[in-house]
Structures are given as C-alpha cells and as structure tokens.
Amino acid sequence: MRAIVTCECCGHRQAVERPIRRPESFHLICHDCEGVLLVEVTVADLRAARSAAQSRSARAGGVGSPA
C-alpha cells in the first residue's frame, strides 16, 4: 500500500514513498511547513487499499479487451 498524507497544520498533501505492508505507526515531516506528523496505518486501512486495488484491476481487465 502507498499512502497520501495531509498535514493537519498547513493542508499540504504528500505521498509516502515506501511500501506499507503491515499495520504500523511512523513519523513524517511535512515538506511544506516542516511539522511532524504521526501516520498510523491499521489493518482496516490495508484491507481497504487491497479492495480498491482489486476493483481497479477487475475494471482494467475488461476495458479495451477484444470481443
């Protein structure tokens, strides 16, 4: 899973540039205001990401396929 994090202080959105494969917590520094953000990834977050990825894959498989 990859994550997009929004800073609570300034609203800047940034991507987490490393794979997240299990529930974990880590700190991230905002690239805009340099505030410290606590990122918490839960089992529910990972399940939702997997479900969304599977939906995208299923839709992509049917688009542009020869009939």
RAMOPE-V492222 format. One line per field, one symbol per residue. psi: psi as a letter, one per 40 degrees, with the letter a starting at -180 (. if undefined). burial: # if it has 16 or more other C-alpha atoms within 10 Angstrom, else .. Layout:
psi->???
burial->???
This chain:
psi->iiihhhhddeehhiihfiiheihiiiiihhedefihhhhhhidddddddddddddddddddeheii.
burial->#.#.#.#....................#.#......#...#....#.....................
